[in-house]
Amino acid sequence: MLFLENTPKFLFFTGKGGVGKTSLACATAIQLADLSKRVLLVSTDPASNVGQVFGIAIGNTITPVLAVPNLSALEIDPQAAAQLYRDRIVGPVRGVLPEAVVKSIEEQLSGACTTEIAAFDEFTGLLTNAVILQKYDHIIFDTAPTGHTIRMLQLPGAWSGFLEEGKGDASCLGPLAGLEKQREQYHQAVVALSDPNRTRMILVARAQLATLREAARTHEELASIGFSKQYLVINGALPQSEIKSDPLAAAVWKREQAALTEMPEILRVLPTDFVPLRPFNLVGLDALRALLSNDSTRFNTTPLPVDIPLVPSLASLVDGLVGEGHGLIMTMGKGGVGKTTAAAAIAVELASRGYTVHLTTSDPAAHLIETLDGSLENLTVSRIDPHAETERYRQQIMTSKGKGLDAQGRALLEEDLRSPCTEEIAVFQAFSRVIREAGKKFVVMDTAPTGHTLLLLDATGAYHREIARQMANTGLHFTTPMMQLQDPKQTKIVIVTLAETTPVLEAAGLQADLRRAGIEPWAWIINNSLVMANPTSPLLRQRAINELAQIQDVSTKYATRWAVIPLQAEEPVGLDRLKKLIHH
């Protein structure tokens, strides 16, 4: 494997959800440890399943993996890290500043920006701690820092006093307030990250256009802030040997080859490895050792007959969605699970039944127009463009708050408004405008991947708490977007997943987050199911058998309503194919 040649001190695996980052990171850690290298495997993924992959409890302390000499692991808990971070900032001012000021600081520190920075705060110590650097030959990170996080750390030191004087807007003041004392540590961490002799960024993708485009975006984002030395791994590609007697396998292989042919040009120059699709679940040491091996034949078992379970169809879910003939329907889940397709199929079916439908997305990577590939009576389509909304918001703030500032003040305000939290606020405003329509028609919203969706919910919750505080004791009736999301008569959340371990675990984590916000998900959709497609390829049939446990978990442990969409031989693009998903 090219990405393992001349392995540097730090390896980062990054990519869309569900592409196999954790499996590749674990397999790499085992391979290096088997070569007598001292390895520390670190997960910064909030839905980390590293412990489950190894079959042990790991948690937030460095834990030896006893079955693999030389290997230790650590799962950074972003929520626990965020609480420690908040305590460090709020602790010194509690009892010193007025209670109202302390509550305001705590409110500013309640969002997902704080969680993201706090997790980064945790692992920068791993990049700069002399004792840890001496103890381990390699430190492998499952999930790299986002360009957003690093961008925040590169904000100039001058912003601090400027924001504290109240000239900046409500962007990252709270989350960033604790950074100043450790600025030197962050500087050292960023230097280490940008040194190709010490750090290697590995972009993980599938042979699918969506994940390849995401990899290209990540490459550009990281390259623009100095992390130019990157590698590409195409994971889970179907071997050509499987297509001989199975039309479904042949269609999947052809689709993957077409995606690789159309791969963005900037990825073509990267050192690239291909890891074939395996028939086995990537849990346990034998499976992980075989992942990067050229020989996995010992895992190819004689496929057992699959008794296809009776499962609900998407049409049965739509019957329940109709309700009073209007409302907000939101699809949520990991990247790459098919939220856009599910949202489009639901919208097309509702419009076909004569209802007025507005289909929209807050996902910057969504391609709704391409998915629909046509127009339909009663159906309108739009997109909340984060860049356009952010620019509109910036102009609004510069016109109002920036009007009385001098040149230096305006420059600092512009710098503050380049923080990613500005985008969070701007997208929230657009989101609020759209969901108001749901009182008269169906609004079907395809959301961004899970982390971004939770950012949006954080903004919604913060807005709700502020309005409730202002309206207290006024006797006036008010409705906030959060109240609409919490009302099951007005809003139905549909969680989309795949019948695979990581997507199901993350979907369950999302459901728990929603419930903590007082929002009860309405249904789950399992997309691209091999069980329901009934393949004859030995490899795909074995993977279909492996799906049964995940389908069982969804139907008995997590979902009150659920449906399954089979893997399609043809890409579900266009009105006719979307309707086929409903009535398979």
Disulfide bonds with the S-S distance in Angstrom:
Cys113-Cys421 2.39
Cys172-Cys421 2.46
